Amino acid sequence: MTDGKKLEKILKALANHRRLAILKYLLVKKSGTVGDVAGIIKLSFKSTSRHLAILRGGEIVEREQVGVLANYSLAQPVDPIVRTVISRL
């Protein structure tokens, strides 16, 4: 993926208040399941899962399968653009 295309994916993933709320949650809590995140941001499980998939597609969050649950956390290392945005949340 070229730098321009990667940047476009990141910026599109960040351009939503729900996804920014998810990032703020993960910044504080370090990780969480779809259910954890959905409860905090007051959104359905399905919609939260969709937002997390978009963040994963932008390589902003990582998913780790633990049994039947998937834990999400900020991707490491954090992209400088993402770091700048979440530092303002």
Beta strands, then each sheet from edge to edge (+ up, - down):
strand 1: 61-66
strand 2: 69-74
sheet 1: 1+ 2-
end
